[in-house]
Amino acid sequence: MPRCSRNKHNNYNMAKIYSRKSLVTPSMKPKKETISFLLNYSKAMSFLKVGKLNIEVIAN
């Protein structure tokens, strides 16, 4: 089977699975505080390259 047609089939199956309403319930939705925390955390995070190492730095 050609690779592209298999990917189309997989994409169809994923869309079918993830579009089911029963998989997403209101209790699974994150709170606004959680989203805000994650966004602020990602804004404060930076990476510093020292030689061959990458160091994660959180600016508080």
PDB file of N, CA, C and O in Angstrom:
ATOM      1  N   MET A   1       0.845  -1.174   0.000  1.00  0.00           N
ATOM      2  CA  MET A   1       0.000   0.000   0.000  1.00  0.00           C
ATOM      3  C   MET A   1       0.893   1.241   0.000  1.00  0.00           C
ATOM      4  O   MET A   1       1.835   1.310   0.789  1.00  0.00           O
ATOM      5  N   PRO A   2       0.620   2.225  -0.866  1.00  0.00           N
ATOM      6  CA  PRO A   2       1.433   3.435  -0.894  1.00  0.00           C
ATOM      7  C   PRO A   2       1.331   4.199   0.424  1.00  0.00           C
ATOM      8  O   PRO A   2       0.302   4.166   1.099  1.00  0.00           O
ATOM      9  N   ARG A   3       2.398   4.874   0.771  1.00  0.00           N
ATOM     10  CA  ARG A   3       2.483   5.553   2.057  1.00  0.00           C
ATOM     11  C   ARG A   3       1.440   6.659   2.208  1.00  0.00           C
ATOM     12  O   ARG A   3       0.846   6.795   3.277  1.00  0.00           O
ATOM     13  N   CYS A   4       1.210   7.436   1.178  1.00  0.00           N
ATOM     14  CA  CYS A   4       0.291   8.562   1.284  1.00  0.00           C
ATOM     15  C   CYS A   4      -1.146   8.111   1.530  1.00  0.00           C
ATOM     16  O   CYS A   4      -1.871   8.764   2.280  1.00  0.00           O
ATOM     17  N   SER A   5      -1.571   7.004   0.911  1.00  0.00           N
ATOM     18  CA  SER A   5      -2.945   6.559   1.117  1.00  0.00           C
ATOM     19  C   SER A   5      -3.132   6.020   2.532  1.00  0.00           C
ATOM     20  O   SER A   5      -4.217   6.150   3.098  1.00  0.00           O
ATOM     21  N   ARG A   6      -2.097   5.419   3.113  1.00  0.00           N
ATOM     22  CA  ARG A   6      -2.187   4.942   4.491  1.00  0.00           C
ATOM     23  C   ARG A   6      -2.315   6.130   5.441  1.00  0.00           C
ATOM     24  O   ARG A   6      -3.082   6.073   6.402  1.00  0.00           O
ATOM     25  N   ASN A   7      -1.564   7.215   5.176  1.00  0.00           N
ATOM     26  CA  ASN A   7      -1.650   8.407   6.014  1.00  0.00           C
ATOM     27  C   ASN A   7      -3.031   9.032   5.930  1.00  0.00           C
ATOM     28  O   ASN A   7      -3.560   9.499   6.939  1.00  0.00           O
ATOM     29  N   LYS A   8      -3.620   9.048   4.746  1.00  0.00           N
ATOM     30  CA  LYS A   8      -4.967   9.585   4.601  1.00  0.00           C
ATOM     31  C   LYS A   8      -5.943   8.758   5.417  1.00  0.00           C
ATOM     32  O   LYS A   8      -6.850   9.301   6.047  1.00  0.00           O
ATOM     33  N   HIS A   9      -5.757   7.444   5.408  1.00  0.00           N
ATOM     34  CA  HIS A   9      -6.630   6.554   6.173  1.00  0.00           C
ATOM     35  C   HIS A   9      -6.462   6.811   7.669  1.00  0.00           C
ATOM     36  O   HIS A   9      -7.449   6.870   8.403  1.00  0.00           O
ATOM     37  N   ASN A  10      -5.216   6.963   8.125  1.00  0.00           N
ATOM     38  CA  ASN A  10      -4.955   7.238   9.538  1.00  0.00           C
ATOM     39  C   ASN A  10      -5.528   8.580   9.946  1.00  0.00           C
ATOM     40  O   ASN A  10      -6.097   8.701  11.031  1.00  0.00           O
ATOM     41  N   ASN A  11      -5.390   9.595   9.097  1.00  0.00           N
ATOM     42  CA  ASN A  11      -5.940  10.913   9.410  1.00  0.00           C
ATOM     43  C   ASN A  11      -7.448  10.846   9.532  1.00  0.00           C
ATOM     44  O   ASN A  11      -8.029  11.494  10.402  1.00  0.00           O
ATOM     45  N   TYR A  12      -8.086  10.077   8.679  1.00  0.00           N
ATOM     46  CA  TYR A  12      -9.544   9.924   8.743  1.00  0.00           C
ATOM     47  C   TYR A  12      -9.941   9.275  10.066  1.00  0.00           C
ATOM     48  O   TYR A  12     -10.885   9.716  10.721  1.00  0.00           O
ATOM     49  N   ASN A  13      -9.218   8.231  10.455  1.00  0.00           N
ATOM     50  CA  ASN A  13      -9.527   7.546  11.713  1.00  0.00           C
ATOM     51  C   ASN A  13      -9.312   8.460  12.903  1.00  0.00           C
ATOM     52  O   ASN A  13     -10.121   8.460  13.830  1.00  0.00           O
ATOM     53  N   MET A  14      -8.234   9.242  12.898  1.00  0.00           N
ATOM     54  CA  MET A  14      -7.985  10.163  14.009  1.00  0.00           C
ATOM     55  C   MET A  14      -9.071  11.223  14.088  1.00  0.00           C
ATOM     56  O   MET A  14      -9.542  11.548  15.178  1.00  0.00           O
ATOM     57  N   ALA A  15      -9.472  11.766  12.945  1.00  0.00           N
ATOM     58  CA  ALA A  15     -10.538  12.771  12.941  1.00  0.00           C
ATOM     59  C   ALA A  15     -11.831  12.172  13.460  1.00  0.00           C
ATOM     60  O   ALA A  15     -12.580  12.822  14.189  1.00  0.00           O
ATOM     61  N   LYS A  16     -12.085  10.946  13.086  1.00  0.00           N
ATOM     62  CA  LYS A  16     -13.298  10.259  13.524  1.00  0.00           C
ATOM     63  C   LYS A  16     -13.272  10.039  15.041  1.00  0.00           C
ATOM     64  O   LYS A  16     -14.285  10.232  15.713  1.00  0.00           O
ATOM     65  N   ILE A  17     -12.127   9.640  15.573  1.00  0.00           N
ATOM     66  CA  ILE A  17     -11.998   9.383  17.010  1.00  0.00           C
ATOM     67  C   ILE A  17     -12.107  10.683  17.809  1.00  0.00           C
ATOM     68  O   ILE A  17     -12.860  10.752  18.779  1.00  0.00           O
ATOM     69  N   TYR A  18     -11.358  11.710  17.406  1.00  0.00           N
ATOM     70  CA  TYR A  18     -11.293  12.937  18.191  1.00  0.00           C
ATOM     71  C   TYR A  18     -12.497  13.845  18.017  1.00  0.00           C
ATOM     72  O   TYR A  18     -12.653  14.800  18.778  1.00  0.00           O
ATOM     73  N   SER A  19     -13.346  13.579  17.045  1.00  0.00           N
ATOM     74  CA  SER A  19     -14.519  14.420  16.865  1.00  0.00           C
ATOM     75  C   SER A  19     -15.735  13.892  17.625  1.00  0.00           C
ATOM     76  O   SER A  19     -16.788  14.530  17.629  1.00  0.00           O
ATOM     77  N   ARG A  20     -15.600  12.757  18.255  1.00  0.00           N
ATOM     78  CA  ARG A  20     -16.709  12.219  19.044  1.00  0.00           C
ATOM     79  C   ARG A  20     -16.953  13.116  20.244  1.00  0.00           C
ATOM     80  O   ARG A  20     -16.022  13.457  20.973  1.00  0.00           O
ATOM     81  N   LYS A  21     -18.176  13.486  20.441  1.00  0.00           N
ATOM     82  CA  LYS A  21     -18.511  14.381  21.540  1.00  0.00           C
ATOM     83  C   LYS A  21     -18.351  13.711  22.896  1.00  0.00           C
ATOM     84  O   LYS A  21     -18.082  14.394  23.884  1.00  0.00           O
ATOM     85  N   SER A  22     -18.505  12.420  22.969  1.00  0.00           N
ATOM     86  CA  SER A  22     -18.435  11.728  24.253  1.00  0.00           C
ATOM     87  C   SER A  22     -17.025  11.741  24.854  1.00  0.00           C
ATOM     88  O   SER A  22     -16.877  11.547  26.060  1.00  0.00           O
ATOM     89  N   LEU A  23     -15.995  11.964  24.044  1.00  0.00           N
ATOM     90  CA  LEU A  23     -14.631  11.975  24.557  1.00  0.00           C
ATOM     91  C   LEU A  23     -14.284  13.272  25.280  1.00  0.00           C
ATOM     92  O   LEU A  23     -13.395  13.285  26.131  1.00  0.00           O
ATOM     93  N   VAL A  24     -14.971  14.353  24.953  1.00  0.00           N
ATOM     94  CA  VAL A  24     -14.680  15.641  25.568  1.00  0.00           C
ATOM     95  C   VAL A  24     -15.846  16.015  26.456  1.00  0.00           C
ATOM     96  O   VAL A  24     -16.950  16.287  25.984  1.00  0.00           O
ATOM     97  N   THR A  25     -15.580  16.022  27.746  1.00  0.00           N
ATOM     98  CA  THR A  25     -16.618  16.396  28.698  1.00  0.00           C
ATOM     99  C   THR A  25     -16.266  17.743  29.317  1.00  0.00           C
ATOM    100  O   THR A  25     -15.098  18.132  29.308  1.00  0.00           O
ATOM    101  N   PRO A  26     -17.235  18.456  29.848  1.00  0.00           N
ATOM    102  CA  PRO A  26     -16.939  19.747  30.485  1.00  0.00           C
ATOM    103  C   PRO A  26     -15.929  19.635  31.621  1.00  0.00           C
ATOM    104  O   PRO A  26     -15.181  20.580  31.874  1.00  0.00           O
ATOM    105  N   SER A  27     -15.894  18.510  32.300  1.00  0.00           N
ATOM    106  CA  SER A  27     -14.935  18.358  33.401  1.00  0.00           C
ATOM    107  C   SER A  27     -13.494  18.263  32.904  1.00  0.00           C
ATOM    108  O   SER A  27     -12.563  18.436  33.691  1.00  0.00           O
ATOM    109  N   MET A  28     -13.293  17.994  31.617  1.00  0.00           N
ATOM    110  CA  MET A  28     -11.949  17.893  31.062  1.00  0.00           C
ATOM    111  C   MET A  28     -11.397  19.245  30.632  1.00  0.00           C
ATOM    112  O   MET A  28     -10.207  19.351  30.334  1.00  0.00           O
ATOM    113  N   LYS A  29     -12.222  20.271  30.592  1.00  0.00           N
ATOM    114  CA  LYS A  29     -11.758  21.575  30.149  1.00  0.00           C
ATOM    115  C   LYS A  29     -10.959  22.235  31.267  1.00  0.00           C
ATOM    116  O   LYS A  29     -11.396  22.236  32.418  1.00  0.00           O
ATOM    117  N   PRO A  30      -9.792  22.796  30.945  1.00  0.00           N
ATOM    118  CA  PRO A  30      -8.966  23.417  31.987  1.00  0.00           C
ATOM    119  C   PRO A  30      -9.565  24.736  32.465  1.00  0.00           C
ATOM    120  O   PRO A  30     -10.294  25.408  31.736  1.00  0.00           O
ATOM    121  N   LYS A  31      -9.243  25.084  33.693  1.00  0.00           N
ATOM    122  CA  LYS A  31      -9.678  26.361  34.250  1.00  0.00           C
ATOM    123  C   LYS A  31      -8.853  27.482  33.638  1.00  0.00           C
ATOM    124  O   LYS A  31      -7.750  27.249  33.143  1.00  0.00           O
ATOM    125  N   LYS A  32      -9.384  28.692  33.671  1.00  0.00           N
ATOM    126  CA  LYS A  32      -8.650  29.852  33.146  1.00  0.00           C
ATOM    127  C   LYS A  32      -7.342  30.050  33.899  1.00  0.00           C
ATOM    128  O   LYS A  32      -6.344  30.465  33.309  1.00  0.00           O
ATOM    129  N   GLU A  33      -7.338  29.758  35.197  1.00  0.00           N
ATOM    130  CA  GLU A  33      -6.128  29.904  36.006  1.00  0.00           C
ATOM    131  C   GLU A  33      -5.034  28.952  35.529  1.00  0.00           C
ATOM    132  O   GLU A  33      -3.855  29.309  35.532  1.00  0.00           O
ATOM    133  N   THR A  34      -5.414  27.756  35.125  1.00  0.00           N
ATOM    134  CA  THR A  34      -4.447  26.781  34.638  1.00  0.00           C
ATOM    135  C   THR A  34      -3.815  27.252  33.336  1.00  0.00           C
ATOM    136  O   THR A  34      -2.600  27.168  33.157  1.00  0.00           O
ATOM    137  N   ILE A  35      -4.645  27.744  32.437  1.00  0.00           N
ATOM    138  CA  ILE A  35      -4.134  28.255  31.156  1.00  0.00           C
ATOM    139  C   ILE A  35      -3.205  29.433  31.397  1.00  0.00           C
ATOM    140  O   ILE A  35      -2.133  29.515  30.798  1.00  0.00           O
ATOM    141  N   SER A  36      -3.612  30.339  32.265  1.00  0.00           N
ATOM    142  CA  SER A  36      -2.799  31.510  32.584  1.00  0.00           C
ATOM    143  C   SER A  36      -1.453  31.094  33.168  1.00  0.00           C
ATOM    144  O   SER A  36      -0.416  31.635  32.784  1.00  0.00           O
ATOM    145  N   PHE A  37      -1.464  30.139  34.092  1.00  0.00           N
ATOM    146  CA  PHE A  37      -0.225  29.657  34.693  1.00  0.00           C
ATOM    147  C   PHE A  37       0.714  29.083  33.648  1.00  0.00           C
ATOM    148  O   PHE A  37       1.904  29.400  33.643  1.00  0.00           O
ATOM    149  N   LEU A  38       0.198  28.246  32.768  1.00  0.00           N
ATOM    150  CA  LEU A  38       1.038  27.616  31.742  1.00  0.00           C
ATOM    151  C   LEU A  38       1.608  28.636  30.764  1.00  0.00           C
ATOM    152  O   LEU A  38       2.768  28.534  30.366  1.00  0.00           O
ATOM    153  N   LEU A  39       0.804  29.612  30.377  1.00  0.00           N
ATOM    154  CA  LEU A  39       1.292  30.646  29.472  1.00  0.00           C
ATOM    155  C   LEU A  39       2.377  31.494  30.131  1.00  0.00           C
ATOM    156  O   LEU A  39       3.400  31.786  29.513  1.00  0.00           O
ATOM    157  N   ASN A  40       2.158  31.884  31.374  1.00  0.00           N
ATOM    158  CA  ASN A  40       3.165  32.678  32.085  1.00  0.00           C
ATOM    159  C   ASN A  40       4.440  31.889  32.304  1.00  0.00           C
ATOM    160  O   ASN A  40       5.537  32.439  32.209  1.00  0.00           O
ATOM    161  N   TYR A  41       4.304  30.605  32.596  1.00  0.00           N
ATOM    162  CA  TYR A  41       5.477  29.745  32.791  1.00  0.00           C
ATOM    163  C   TYR A  41       6.283  29.653  31.498  1.00  0.00           C
ATOM    164  O   TYR A  41       7.510  29.748  31.512  1.00  0.00           O
ATOM    165  N   SER A  42       5.584  29.468  30.389  1.00  0.00           N
ATOM    166  CA  SER A  42       6.296  29.332  29.113  1.00  0.00           C
ATOM    167  C   SER A  42       6.951  30.647  28.705  1.00  0.00           C
ATOM    168  O   SER A  42       7.995  30.637  28.053  1.00  0.00           O
ATOM    169  N   LYS A  43       6.356  31.773  29.077  1.00  0.00           N
ATOM    170  CA  LYS A  43       6.970  33.074  28.780  1.00  0.00           C
ATOM    171  C   LYS A  43       8.229  33.289  29.602  1.00  0.00           C
ATOM    172  O   LYS A  43       9.173  33.926  29.134  1.00  0.00           O
ATOM    173  N   ALA A  44       8.256  32.766  30.819  1.00  0.00           N
ATOM    174  CA  ALA A  44       9.399  32.949  31.712  1.00  0.00           C
ATOM    175  C   ALA A  44      10.535  31.978  31.394  1.00  0.00           C
ATOM    176  O   ALA A  44      11.661  32.182  31.847  1.00  0.00           O
ATOM    177  N   MET A  45      10.260  30.939  30.629  1.00  0.00           N
ATOM    178  CA  MET A  45      11.264  29.919  30.343  1.00  0.00           C
ATOM    179  C   MET A  45      12.119  30.316  29.149  1.00  0.00           C
ATOM    180  O   MET A  45      11.619  30.789  28.128  1.00  0.00           O
ATOM    181  N   SER A  46      13.420  30.111  29.305  1.00  0.00           N
ATOM    182  CA  SER A  46      14.326  30.333  28.177  1.00  0.00           C
ATOM    183  C   SER A  46      15.409  29.261  28.224  1.00  0.00           C
ATOM    184  O   SER A  46      15.590  28.589  29.239  1.00  0.00           O
ATOM    185  N   PHE A  47      16.115  29.114  27.128  1.00  0.00           N
ATOM    186  CA  PHE A  47      17.160  28.110  27.027  1.00  0.00           C
ATOM    187  C   PHE A  47      18.489  28.800  26.790  1.00  0.00           C
ATOM    188  O   PHE A  47      18.595  29.724  25.984  1.00  0.00           O
ATOM    189  N   LEU A  48      19.487  28.341  27.498  1.00  0.00           N
ATOM    190  CA  LEU A  48      20.826  28.888  27.393  1.00  0.00           C
ATOM    191  C   LEU A  48      21.743  27.782  26.905  1.00  0.00           C
ATOM    192  O   LEU A  48      21.814  26.712  27.509  1.00  0.00           O
ATOM    193  N   LYS A  49      22.445  28.043  25.811  1.00  0.00           N
ATOM    194  CA  LYS A  49      23.352  27.035  25.265  1.00  0.00           C
ATOM    195  C   LYS A  49      24.757  27.318  25.786  1.00  0.00           C
ATOM    196  O   LYS A  49      25.309  28.398  25.577  1.00  0.00           O
ATOM    197  N   VAL A  50      25.322  26.324  26.468  1.00  0.00           N
ATOM    198  CA  VAL A  50      26.675  26.421  27.011  1.00  0.00           C
ATOM    199  C   VAL A  50      27.454  25.240  26.455  1.00  0.00           C
ATOM    200  O   VAL A  50      27.274  24.101  26.887  1.00  0.00           O
ATOM    201  N   GLY A  51      28.314  25.525  25.500  1.00  0.00           N
ATOM    202  CA  GLY A  51      29.048  24.446  24.845  1.00  0.00           C
ATOM    203  C   GLY A  51      28.069  23.550  24.107  1.00  0.00           C
ATOM    204  O   GLY A  51      27.335  24.013  23.234  1.00  0.00           O
ATOM    205  N   LYS A  52      28.055  22.276  24.453  1.00  0.00           N
ATOM    206  CA  LYS A  52      27.134  21.326  23.834  1.00  0.00           C
ATOM    207  C   LYS A  52      25.879  21.114  24.674  1.00  0.00           C
ATOM    208  O   LYS A  52      25.009  20.326  24.303  1.00  0.00           O
ATOM    209  N   LEU A  53      25.782  21.813  25.801  1.00  0.00           N
ATOM    210  CA  LEU A  53      24.641  21.632  26.704  1.00  0.00           C
ATOM    211  C   LEU A  53      23.594  22.713  26.487  1.00  0.00           C
ATOM    212  O   LEU A  53      23.928  23.867  26.218  1.00  0.00           O
ATOM    213  N   ASN A  54      22.335  22.339  26.605  1.00  0.00           N
ATOM    214  CA  ASN A  54      21.212  23.300  26.620  1.00  0.00           C
ATOM    215  C   ASN A  54      20.670  23.325  28.042  1.00  0.00           C
ATOM    216  O   ASN A  54      20.284  22.289  28.584  1.00  0.00           O
ATOM    217  N   ILE A  55      20.642  24.511  28.643  1.00  0.00           N
ATOM    218  CA  ILE A  55      20.183  24.660  30.022  1.00  0.00           C
ATOM    219  C   ILE A  55      18.871  25.436  30.011  1.00  0.00           C
ATOM    220  O   ILE A  55      18.763  26.484  29.374  1.00  0.00           O
ATOM    221  N   GLU A  56      17.876  24.911  30.723  1.00  0.00           N
ATOM    222  CA  GLU A  56      16.595  25.585  30.862  1.00  0.00           C
ATOM    223  C   GLU A  56      16.693  26.581  32.009  1.00  0.00           C
ATOM    224  O   GLU A  56      17.151  26.236  33.099  1.00  0.00           O
ATOM    225  N   VAL A  57      16.263  27.816  31.764  1.00  0.00           N
ATOM    226  CA  VAL A  57      16.305  28.853  32.774  1.00  0.00           C
ATOM    227  C   VAL A  57      14.907  29.415  32.954  1.00  0.00           C
ATOM    228  O   VAL A  57      14.251  29.789  31.981  1.00  0.00           O
ATOM    229  N   ILE A  58      14.445  29.477  34.214  1.00  0.00           N
ATOM    230  CA  ILE A  58      13.160  30.077  34.516  1.00  0.00           C
ATOM    231  C   ILE A  58      13.414  31.408  35.197  1.00  0.00           C
ATOM    232  O   ILE A  58      14.020  31.460  36.267  1.00  0.00           O
ATOM    233  N   ALA A  59      12.948  32.489  34.575  1.00  0.00           N
ATOM    234  CA  ALA A  59      13.118  33.828  35.147  1.00  0.00           C
ATOM    235  C   ALA A  59      11.914  34.118  36.036  1.00  0.00           C
ATOM    236  O   ALA A  59      10.775  34.151  35.570  1.00  0.00           O
ATOM    237  N   ASN A  60      12.182  34.324  37.308  1.00  0.00           N
ATOM    238  CA  ASN A  60      11.101  34.651  38.249  1.00  0.00           C
ATOM    239  C   ASN A  60      11.179  36.089  38.640  1.00  0.00           C
ATOM    240  O   ASN A  60      10.357  36.561  39.425  1.00  0.00           O
TER     241      ASN A  60
END
